[in-house]
Amino acid sequence: MGISIWQLVIVLVIVVLLFGTKKLRNMGGDIGGALKSFRKAVKDSDEKKPEDQDTDKLTEQNEERVIEGEVENKATSKEKDKA
């Protein structure tokens, strides 16, 4: 109960008649360009630059620091002033 080759050919002929070969060629080129730029972006993100790695290390170091202290709510301090 799959799609036969003749059904695919009929659909292809209808698509070509509706859009024309020039528009289909342009759409194919646009899709190919988008895929190419996507692959390049993925490849670039996998190969991080050394300065990016240094920034990541600094961010990790800053996240590990814990500052202990007392935090006072502004609403609580105002209530204390009124009393």
HELIX and SHEET records of a PDB file:
HELIX    1   1 ILE A    5  PHE A   19  1                                  15    
HELIX    2   2 THR A   21  ASP A   46  1                                  26    
HELIX    3   3 PRO A   50  GLU A   64  1                                  15    
HELIX    4   4 LYS A   74  LYS A   82  1                                   9    
END                                                                             
